Amino acid sequence: MSLLQQPEEKKPDFEPVTAKEELIGQIKEFVWETVKVVVFSLAIIIPIRYFLIQPFYVKGASMEPNFFDHEYLVIDEISYRLGEVKRGDVVVFKYPNDPRQYFIKRVIGLPGETIQIKDGKIFIINKDRPEGLLLNESGYLPNTHTQGQVDVELAPGEYYVLGDNRASSLDSRVFGPISDPAIIGRAWVRGWPFSRLQVFNTPSYQ
């Protein structure tokens, strides 16, 4: 007599997941998604912060009446990698006597030019105007009087910079021209205070 075999009990296709295991899985997924977001954000922010733009905090009164103490600016770092520094640009640069400090001034003289300051006025001598050009800054500094007696010829890669507040500014009249590698970028946007929000353009001279 043959024995009848009981059919084997079929095992389920999946193991049941406990509530604890499900919670751990959700936490792992959340952590992984967070890591991806952070890495992706840093991959975007770091190049922008170090190679394109960066914030700058104005300290002092040397650029009044156009820039005031405690204002926050956005500095454009990319323009000078693609183009040239222009007269009238407001630039942030490393202080020649202490590169750990950053100054903000306006570009007055360009490489190869001779800059003269006399009787409160600025004269630019270059190949286009060998007889000299009286710099008209009325567009951003009405009734300007620039103190000092200066006669300096700029070498290639050198710029002459002045503060807008000519009576109270440590600038090229004191520490001389600045070099191209010292320039960080140009003032692009005033972000704070909101009441003075502004995008800056290079002034034109007549």
Buried (B, 14 or more C-beta within 10 A) or exposed (E): EEEEEEEEEEEEEEEEEEEEEEEEEEEEEEEEEEEEEEEEEEEEEEEEEEEBBBEBEBEBBBBBEBBBEEBEBBBBBBBBEEEEBBBBBBBBBBBBEEEEEBBBBBBBBBBBBBBBBEEEBBBBBBEEEEEEBEBBBEEEBEEBEBEBEBEBEBEEBBBBBBBBBBEEBBBBBEEBBBBBEBBBBBBBBBBBEEEEEEEBEBBEEE
